[in-house]
Amino acid sequence: MSNIEVEVFQVEDRKFEFYFEVSDEKCCLRNFRIEPLSPLDAELICDVLDRVFEWNYKNGVVEFWPKDVICGDKDDLALHYFLRILDTLMGFSTEALLAETVIKSLSDWLTYTENGVLIAKNLVQHSGVQLHVMFRLRIKAYGEYVVDVEIRGMPPTTFEASKLKRGLVAIFKDDVKVKTTYPFFEARILKTVKKLSDALKLFKVLVASL
């Protein structure tokens, strides 16, 4: 038995919804819809996506249906197609601007660029601790993307400090390095990935987890 799960992105007044059929065995892209969108833009998107989708238009909404089964990781699929569609609609923008647009669609974090590094930061409450979280993304040449996340806070007790550490390790596994736990908690994720979607997936997990 499968369930339908939806990934939603909002860019200004335009909504992107990706629908997935998820079961214990696999996750497949059922369809996606964009609102508002013109038929001309829909045809352009289909060209960019190698004509693997068919589409229909009604009242400013376009729904895209895959011609063949497309399965994989839900976040990977949603971010992959979202980035390619954004690139088309924004007029073949830079990777930095695309990344900033995706980050803003995923969160209300303060986001800006400083010395060529895209930064998103927020103050969040997690496991009983107020945390200062800073996400940095540096886009290097030759398809390398460096993600640097700093997580800092002051747990009221060693219990909250230990709980916070266990929680972060459970989410990020070996990617997170906890430097100190109490009285000042500090952890860092430093990772180089080969795809922009992988870097943005890490940010998506970060936002959803904290």
Disulfide bonds with the S-S distance in Angstrom:
Cys28-Cys71 1.91
